[in-house]
Structure formats: C-alpha cells, structure tokens
Amino acid sequence: MKNFNVIPKAGKAKKIFAAAIVGVMALGLIGCGSTKENDMLDVIKKNGKLVVGLSADYKPYEFHAMIDGKDQVVGFDIDLAKAIAKDLGVELEIKEMEFDSLITALPADKIDLIISGMNPDEKRKKAVDFSDIYYVSQHGILVRAEDKDKYKTVADLAGKKVGAQLGSTQEALAKEKIENADMHLLANVNDLILELKAGKVEALIIEAPVAEMAIKSNPELALAEQRFTDETGGNAVGIKKNSPKLVAEINKTIKTLMDDGSMSKFITDAIKLTDKEVKE
Ligand code: ARG
C-alpha cells in the first residue's frame, strides 16, 4: 500500500503500458495457438473430406473419360489426390473449375488443395504454399504437323498468333519468349487445341506431356523442336498458407509414391485411359 502511494503518476502509466504489452503478447500467443489448431490438416480431418480443385482439361493429368459406362474425371493428378485422401483417412471430392480461378479459390476456402498440374512459380507462392515437386515437366510448342519445319523455335513465332491457357505459366512463358506475340488466351486447353486445328492460331505453348497426348488423338498436330524448362522444375500441390502439418503430410505421401514406383504407374495408367477420353 505504501509502495503504491509512492509510485509517481508516470510510473503508473508505464505499468499500465507494460500490462497492455503483456496482454497483447498473450493475445498473440493465443493467436498462434489457434493458427496451429487451424492447420488445414485438422480442418480436413474434422470435415472427413478433402476437396481438391482442378481444371479437367489436361490429359494425362486430369480429364474426362468414360469408365464403366460413366463419365469420370481421371488422370495421374486424380490418383495422387486419391492417395493423399487415403493417407489422411478422409473422403475425396473433386471440384472442377477453370484453371485461372484455382489460385483464388484456395485462399477463399472453396477448395482444400489444388492438384492441377500447377507449377509453383514465385507469383503463386505469394498466395499459396506448395508441396514438393511430384512430376517434372517441360513445356513445348504445339503446331500443326504441316508447319513443323516452319515453326521450330520461339524465334519463328515472332509476331504470330499464339495460344496459351489463361493464367498459366505458359502464358507468361510465351509473353516472355516470343517477340510481339499476338496472344490468344483461353480458359480451356481443349478449346485451344481446336483453335490450333482450325488454323486460328499458329502454335500453342503447352506442357510437353499434354502436347504429346493431344498429338496421340490428333495426328495432324506435332511438337516443334524447342522445349523449355522453367525454374519451377515441375508440378506441385497447392496448399493454403500456414498449414505446415498438411504440407508435411502431403510431402510424405508424395515421397512414398515416388519412391515405390506408384507415381510412375499412375502416369502410365493415365496415358492408357486417354483412349477413353470424353470431350465436353
Ligand atoms: N503447368 C501450368 C501452370 O502451372 C499449366 C497447368 C494447367 N493445368 C490444367 N489442369 N489445365 O500454369
């Protein structure tokens, strides 16, 4: 009591200030605690369901096929999604959307993961986290077979009509590498392939495995000589930020699938299924 009385006013204010700081810090701690609890791993387990967003226009990654008389979304991304759901002990739901919408749908909680042949580029890393690379891919130039000698490299495409998927890394790649390209950006890769076949564009910048599958069902198309490797190195799973536990679980599944040969099997299985493709 005596002590209290001798504390000058300024000291009192300081004490209150210090108490406020302690309070703020405590709140901060509670905040951290709840962030930990809100790791998407816990949310997904609580929901008993994993919602994976993708754009099913990407043979052999994800596409529509007629399996047992039913139109289903299949591909190696789907097998990867199934394996992740199984390891998490939850059901899998596939949510189809335009590729361009995925990167905003994830932070908005419309989906739990992006598994859509997505490359972890720097711009996207600002919005979402990524798993380790599960598939190493390159990009190529898809042209009409008759133009194969005409369009060999990006230099041959200067000033030409070139297609790419809207919001894809190939859009950025085309804009960066092709001088004065007249870019045709469409939301759906199947529509881009139709544009190329119809002569509305001269070439598509596209993931090489997707180009190969397109050629398999459209022999009038061919890959030009030049390939590109980007700094992202390949495809990864997109995960909501601040969910380190979920990232670790997904990386564990990816590592197992890559080490035991399952991932390679998913790819060969997906390629086989491309014969059963259903075009929307
Ligand atoms: N890999 C490219 C990117 O990350 C294109 C992926 C497109 N995926 C799809 N399902 N259409 O931008």
Residues whose N, C-alpha, C, O or C-beta is under 5 A from the ligand:
A	BS01	LIG	S55 D57 Y58 F99 S116 G117 M118 N119 G167 S168 T169 Q170
